[in-house]
Amino acid sequence: MTTTASSLLQEIPTPAPFDAIFADMGATVVTYAHKPVFTVAESRDIDGLMPGGHTKNLFLKDKHGKLWLVTALSETQIDLKALAALLDAGRFSFGKAALLEEALGVTPGSVTPLALMHDKQCNVTPVWDAALMASETLNVHPLRNDRTMNMTPEALRAFAQGTGHCPQIVDFSGSAPILKE
């Protein structure tokens, strides 16, 4: 049996509230429906069907209790020890599912920078991969893992800033991460 692109991916209307948020920004967003994906490895069969950079997201807690959301290209290698040193975070651990849901309103497998909209107190610091932000377009989940939204890095940045968050941009391409802005 041959798997076709149309059986794996379907373009659909952008869901509320994102349709209005991005329309108000004047940003073009394309949304796709697909099977639920919980990991980068599970998403590989559909990634090639959508243009742009594909993301992975790490919800982290540092030794001081501060929360971080690292968003990078799916193939980016992230040295958490080096990143923690760069950000003066001490040591990182992965945030537990209950904390993720409390802080960002999503469950594991649906982590996305768009969940920053639920972090009204700006308790989560976003850290974004410089290579991701250099992509022509990028792909993120709209709070659920059976949909993907394709947009420009500028649209994602404007969205984050609209939620009161100022992402830190980190270059992960070298032997050690470097803070870009």
Helices and strands as residue ranges (DSSP letters): H 5-8, E 10-12, H 18-25, E 30-33, H 40-47, E 53-62, E 67-73, H 80-86, E 92-94, H 97-104, G 113-118, E 124-129, H 130-133, E 138-140, E 147-151, H 153-162, E 168-171, E 178-179
